[in-house]
Amino acid sequence: MIFPFRYAMLKAELEVKTMGDREQLRSMIEQARHMVFFGGAGVSTESGIPDFRSEDGLYRQSYRYPPEVILSHSFFLRDPEEFFRFYREKMLCLEAKPNAAHRVLAALEKMGRLSCVITQNIDGLHQAAGSRRVLELHGSVHRNYCMECGKFYDVKAIADSHGIPRCSCGGIIKPDVVLYEEPLREGTIRSAIAEIQKADLLLVAGTSLSVYPAAGLIDYLRKGKLVLVNASPTSRDKEADLLISGKIGEVLSELHLI
């Protein structure tokens, strides 16, 4: 049992620590000359887009096949109709809007404080918020190509279609997203590594840092500071120069940088 006085003391200590962490992050951002942001699904959950690994994530829900099987290259080729049924229902969150994290990061880029956003998300919300320098490790739902002739289609070609979306030439229209069993795009990886190597501040948020090779990108940080902001612990917490538990949108909003 915690007595009321002791509880009040513990709460006050936590509030002081929280304020100290925020002030330290604010100072680090203001002093940075080459800041890079690396984000995962947790950045978009504040916009209502479900992640994969949390308690309410897609991996915890029941489908005819596990999500990681449906979203694999081999399953796409074997059963494209079932793939697109799942994809339309669970991967296209076209009503979602940028949240505070997206907006603050876009503003920091415009102010010249943020060099680059590296994201594992495929929702395009960083660009919708105004970010220009975005490296999409896993592609984007907003880009789609015919597998036969290469013709480009926007997301409506998938969202408004039924069954297997077809190009005017008859080929299957495939989302420009990296499926399981597919390699990350070499050019995007090279650009991300180059940005992280130059970073004097790497802000990592909303990612479990458990999906490789993307999670291994932080190993390329040379002399810069590493800040981790996440709602739950990660395997790399001990390596962080600053560790903040929380949602990135809320944390960035509390800094009053814009």
Kinemage of the C-alpha trace (Angstrom):
@kinemage 1
@onewidth
@group {chain A} dominant
@subgroup {mainchain}
@vectorlist {calphas} color= white
{ca met a 1} P 0.000 0.000 0.000
{ca ile a 2} L 1.278 3.488 -0.899
{ca phe a 3} L 0.229 6.165 1.580
{ca pro a 4} L -1.318 9.346 0.116
{ca phe a 5} L 1.691 11.482 1.069
{ca arg a 6} L 4.152 9.039 -0.487
{ca tyr a 7} L 1.994 8.784 -3.612
{ca ala a 8} L 1.992 12.581 -3.925
{ca met a 9} L 5.776 12.625 -3.554
{ca leu a 10} L 6.246 9.971 -6.237
{ca lys a 11} L 3.867 11.791 -8.583
{ca ala a 12} L 5.717 15.077 -8.071
{ca glu a 13} L 9.082 13.396 -8.718
{ca leu a 14} L 7.733 11.879 -11.951
{ca glu a 15} L 6.376 15.250 -13.108
{ca val a 16} L 9.734 16.920 -12.434
{ca lys a 17} L 11.577 14.190 -14.349
{ca thr a 18} L 9.107 14.449 -17.240
{ca met a 19} L 9.570 18.206 -17.442
{ca gly a 20} L 13.336 17.733 -17.313
{ca asp a 21} L 13.276 15.214 -20.165
{ca arg a 22} L 11.185 17.561 -22.312
{ca glu a 23} L 13.469 20.502 -21.645
{ca gln a 24} L 16.516 18.409 -22.480
{ca leu a 25} L 14.959 17.269 -25.763
{ca arg a 26} L 13.971 20.811 -26.631
{ca ser a 27} L 17.554 21.976 -26.023
{ca met a 28} L 18.985 19.133 -28.114
{ca ile a 29} L 16.687 19.970 -31.029
{ca glu a 30} L 17.506 23.683 -30.852
{ca gln a 31} L 21.252 22.981 -30.842
{ca ala a 32} L 21.210 20.353 -33.602
{ca arg a 33} L 22.573 21.241 -37.023
{ca his a 34} L 21.714 17.988 -38.785
{ca met a 35} L 18.730 16.398 -37.087
{ca val a 36} L 17.174 13.253 -38.542
{ca phe a 37} L 13.847 11.716 -37.520
{ca phe a 38} L 13.279 7.966 -37.790
{ca gly a 39} L 9.720 6.823 -37.112
{ca gly a 40} L 7.588 3.716 -37.118
{ca ala a 41} L 3.943 2.748 -36.799
{ca gly a 42} L 3.578 4.494 -33.447
{ca val a 43} L 3.849 7.845 -35.206
{ca ser a 44} L 0.617 7.174 -37.069
{ca thr a 45} L -1.388 5.497 -34.304
{ca glu a 46} L -2.214 8.988 -33.022
{ca ser a 47} L -3.970 9.485 -36.369
{ca gly a 48} L -6.068 6.391 -35.790
{ca ile a 49} L -4.023 4.020 -37.944
{ca pro a 50} L -3.495 0.663 -36.166
{ca asp a 51} L 0.005 -0.687 -35.755
{ca phe a 52} L 1.026 -4.333 -35.918
{ca arg a 53} L 2.567 -5.334 -32.607
{ca ser a 54} L 0.703 -3.517 -29.828
{ca glu a 55} L -2.072 -5.179 -27.837
{ca asp a 56} L -4.656 -3.899 -30.331
{ca gly a 57} L -2.406 -4.314 -33.360
{ca leu a 58} L -3.104 -6.357 -36.468
{ca tyr a 59} L -0.958 -9.256 -35.252
{ca arg a 60} L -3.311 -9.695 -32.266
{ca gln a 61} L -6.434 -9.982 -34.405
{ca ser a 62} L -7.873 -13.083 -36.053
{ca tyr a 63} L -7.984 -13.545 -39.802
{ca arg a 64} L -8.147 -16.516 -42.104
{ca tyr a 65} L -4.365 -16.147 -42.444
{ca pro a 66} L -1.896 -14.246 -40.228
{ca pro a 67} L -1.262 -10.676 -41.497
{ca glu a 68} L 2.432 -11.385 -42.043
{ca val a 69} L 1.441 -14.244 -44.369
{ca ile a 70} L -1.145 -12.215 -46.303
{ca leu a 71} L 1.313 -9.341 -46.707
{ca ser a 72} L 4.047 -11.556 -48.132
{ca his a 73} L 5.268 -11.613 -51.719
{ca ser a 74} L 4.512 -15.313 -52.156
{ca phe a 75} L 0.944 -14.946 -50.848
{ca phe a 76} L 0.354 -11.956 -53.130
{ca leu a 77} L 1.322 -14.071 -56.134
{ca arg a 78} L -0.612 -17.123 -54.934
{ca asp a 79} L -3.869 -15.473 -53.855
{ca pro a 80} L -4.009 -11.829 -54.997
{ca glu a 81} L -7.773 -11.601 -54.466
{ca glu a 82} L -7.476 -12.428 -50.757
{ca phe a 83} L -4.451 -10.126 -50.515
{ca phe a 84} L -6.385 -7.166 -51.885
{ca arg a 85} L -9.395 -7.888 -49.688
{ca phe a 86} L -7.181 -7.596 -46.596
{ca tyr a 87} L -5.169 -4.723 -48.060
{ca arg a 88} L -8.223 -2.568 -48.759
{ca glu a 89} L -9.760 -3.305 -45.378
{ca lys a 90} L -6.729 -2.938 -43.132
{ca met a 91} L -3.932 -1.110 -44.966
{ca leu a 92} L -5.789 1.729 -46.674
{ca cys a 93} L -6.611 4.295 -43.989
{ca leu a 94} L -7.409 7.112 -46.372
{ca glu a 95} L -9.534 9.080 -43.892
{ca ala a 96} L -6.605 9.489 -41.495
{ca lys a 97} L -5.153 12.979 -41.083
{ca pro a 98} L -1.698 14.122 -39.976
{ca asn a 99} L -1.348 14.418 -36.219
{ca ala a 100} L 0.753 16.718 -34.056
{ca ala a 101} L 3.932 14.722 -34.693
{ca his a 102} L 3.606 15.028 -38.466
{ca arg a 103} L 2.823 18.748 -38.230
{ca val a 104} L 5.692 19.608 -35.878
{ca leu a 105} L 8.209 17.654 -37.953
{ca ala a 106} L 7.052 19.369 -41.140
{ca ala a 107} L 7.396 22.748 -39.437
{ca leu a 108} L 10.895 21.891 -38.161
{ca glu a 109} L 11.953 20.994 -41.700
{ca lys a 110} L 10.577 24.275 -43.015
{ca met a 111} L 12.479 26.123 -40.285
{ca gly a 112} L 15.704 24.389 -41.330
{ca arg a 113} L 16.023 22.394 -38.101
{ca leu a 114} L 15.177 18.961 -39.503
{ca ser a 115} L 17.169 17.477 -42.361
{ca cys a 116} L 15.160 14.376 -43.130
{ca val a 117} L 12.327 12.068 -42.104
{ca ile a 118} L 12.928 8.344 -42.412
{ca thr a 119} L 9.721 6.372 -42.011
{ca gln a 120} L 8.628 2.772 -41.903
{ca asn a 121} L 5.039 3.867 -42.558
{ca ile a 122} L 3.288 3.676 -45.910
{ca asp a 123} L 0.432 6.107 -45.230
{ca gly a 124} L 1.914 9.301 -46.706
{ca leu a 125} L 0.932 11.403 -43.676
{ca his a 126} L 4.335 13.085 -43.407
{ca gln a 127} L 3.934 14.465 -46.930
{ca ala a 128} L 0.318 15.402 -46.222
{ca ala a 129} L 1.559 17.499 -43.300
{ca gly a 130} L 4.061 19.289 -45.530
{ca ser a 131} L 7.316 17.349 -45.133
{ca arg a 132} L 9.336 17.329 -48.336
{ca arg a 133} L 12.396 15.234 -47.525
{ca val a 134} L 10.829 11.854 -46.652
{ca leu a 135} L 12.519 8.503 -47.148
{ca glu a 136} L 9.858 5.772 -47.190
{ca leu a 137} L 11.582 2.521 -46.294
{ca his a 138} L 8.515 0.405 -46.992
{ca gly a 139} L 7.020 2.367 -49.876
{ca ser a 140} L 3.636 4.086 -50.042
{ca val a 141} L -0.004 3.150 -50.597
{ca his a 142} L -0.280 6.249 -52.780
{ca arg a 143} L 1.927 4.753 -55.500
{ca asn a 144} L 0.778 1.763 -57.532
{ca tyr a 145} L 2.124 0.232 -60.742
{ca cys a 146} L 1.000 -2.260 -63.349
{ca met a 147} L 3.149 -5.373 -63.098
{ca glu a 148} L 3.022 -5.788 -66.892
{ca cys a 149} L 3.478 -2.364 -68.478
{ca gly a 150} L 4.587 -0.259 -65.497
{ca lys a 151} L 1.762 2.303 -65.814
{ca phe a 152} L 1.340 4.415 -62.668
{ca tyr a 153} L -1.907 4.511 -60.693
{ca asp a 154} L -2.846 6.494 -57.605
{ca val a 155} L -4.421 4.943 -54.530
{ca lys a 156} L -7.970 5.271 -55.905
{ca ala a 157} L -7.201 2.566 -58.439
{ca ile a 158} L -6.927 0.158 -55.518
{ca ala a 159} L -9.506 1.641 -53.148
{ca asp a 160} L -12.272 1.924 -55.758
{ca ser a 161} L -11.688 -1.427 -57.415
{ca his a 162} L -13.181 -4.803 -56.616
{ca gly a 163} L -11.362 -8.089 -56.533
{ca ile a 164} L -7.999 -7.883 -58.268
{ca pro a 165} L -7.278 -4.361 -59.641
{ca arg a 166} L -6.350 -4.492 -63.305
{ca cys a 167} L -4.501 -2.120 -65.593
{ca ser a 168} L -5.932 -1.105 -68.963
{ca cys a 169} L -3.463 -3.606 -70.441
{ca gly a 170} L -4.859 -6.392 -68.277
{ca gly a 171} L -1.935 -6.612 -65.845
{ca ile a 172} L -2.325 -6.635 -62.066
{ca ile a 173} L -1.847 -3.268 -60.368
{ca lys a 174} L 0.542 -3.787 -57.437
{ca pro a 175} L 0.928 -1.334 -54.550
{ca asp a 176} L 4.397 0.179 -54.342
{ca val a 177} L 4.910 -1.193 -50.852
{ca val a 178} L 7.580 -3.573 -49.629
{ca leu a 179} L 5.976 -6.900 -48.778
{ca tyr a 180} L 7.447 -9.565 -46.550
{ca glu a 181} L 10.057 -11.580 -48.485
{ca glu a 182} L 10.870 -8.488 -50.579
{ca pro a 183} L 14.074 -6.484 -50.038
{ca leu a 184} L 14.038 -2.841 -49.077
{ca arg a 185} L 14.878 -0.511 -51.932
{ca glu a 186} L 18.622 -0.154 -52.141
{ca gly a 187} L 18.562 3.526 -53.078
{ca thr a 188} L 16.313 4.417 -50.151
{ca ile a 189} L 18.482 2.469 -47.717
{ca arg a 190} L 21.640 4.172 -48.995
{ca ser a 191} L 20.061 7.606 -48.589
{ca ala a 192} L 18.854 6.763 -45.082
{ca ile a 193} L 22.283 5.519 -44.034
{ca ala a 194} L 23.946 8.649 -45.416
{ca glu a 195} L 21.546 10.894 -43.496
{ca ile a 196} L 22.025 9.015 -40.223
{ca gln a 197} L 25.804 9.018 -40.586
{ca lys a 198} L 25.736 12.823 -40.864
{ca ala a 199} L 23.241 13.311 -38.041
{ca asp a 200} L 24.247 15.100 -34.864
{ca leu a 201} L 20.816 14.214 -33.447
{ca leu a 202} L 18.793 11.122 -34.338
{ca leu a 203} L 15.269 11.193 -32.942
{ca val a 204} L 13.679 7.733 -33.087
{ca ala a 205} L 9.999 7.359 -32.218
{ca gly a 206} L 7.038 5.030 -32.471
{ca thr a 207} L 8.996 1.929 -33.389
{ca ser a 208} L 9.769 -1.276 -31.522
{ca leu a 209} L 13.140 -1.440 -33.306
{ca ser a 210} L 12.523 -5.139 -33.856
{ca val a 211} L 12.003 -5.226 -37.634
{ca tyr a 212} L 15.226 -5.637 -39.580
{ca pro a 213} L 16.922 -4.401 -41.635
{ca ala a 214} L 15.174 -1.089 -40.883
{ca ala a 215} L 15.857 -1.332 -37.136
{ca gly a 216} L 19.567 -1.738 -37.828
{ca leu a 217} L 19.791 1.724 -39.363
{ca ile a 218} L 20.505 3.331 -35.980
{ca asp a 219} L 23.786 1.405 -35.933
{ca tyr a 220} L 25.049 3.854 -38.556
{ca leu a 221} L 24.842 6.783 -36.146
{ca arg a 222} L 28.422 7.917 -35.667
{ca lys a 223} L 28.910 10.750 -33.176
{ca gly a 224} L 25.394 12.091 -32.945
{ca lys a 225} L 23.045 11.878 -29.973
{ca leu a 226} L 20.339 9.202 -29.925
{ca val a 227} L 16.910 10.021 -28.502
{ca leu a 228} L 14.242 7.321 -28.199
{ca val a 229} L 10.588 8.243 -27.691
{ca asn a 230} L 8.262 5.273 -27.421
{ca ala a 231} L 5.189 4.199 -25.497
{ca ser a 232} L 6.791 0.859 -24.611
{ca pro a 233} L 10.384 -0.316 -24.022
{ca thr a 234} L 12.658 -1.323 -26.901
{ca ser a 235} L 15.737 -3.522 -27.024
{ca arg a 236} L 17.900 -0.453 -27.706
{ca asp a 237} L 16.819 1.706 -24.755
{ca lys a 238} L 20.169 1.390 -22.986
{ca glu a 239} L 21.955 2.929 -25.968
{ca ala a 240} L 19.907 6.137 -25.900
{ca asp a 241} L 21.372 9.429 -24.722
{ca leu a 242} L 17.829 10.401 -23.804
{ca leu a 243} L 14.896 8.028 -23.300
{ca ile a 244} L 11.327 9.325 -23.093
{ca ser a 245} L 8.272 7.167 -22.516
{ca gly a 246} L 5.239 8.549 -24.301
{ca lys a 247} L 3.546 9.287 -27.592
{ca ile a 248} L 5.668 11.301 -29.986
{ca gly a 249} L 2.854 13.683 -30.968
{ca glu a 250} L 2.207 14.602 -27.370
{ca val a 251} L 5.902 14.932 -26.579
{ca leu a 252} L 6.657 17.211 -29.543
{ca ser a 253} L 3.589 19.341 -28.806
{ca glu a 254} L 4.747 19.893 -25.238
{ca leu a 255} L 8.070 21.328 -26.469
{ca his a 256} L 6.338 24.357 -28.061
{ca leu a 257} L 8.919 24.483 -30.848
{ca ile a 258} L 6.507 26.068 -33.343
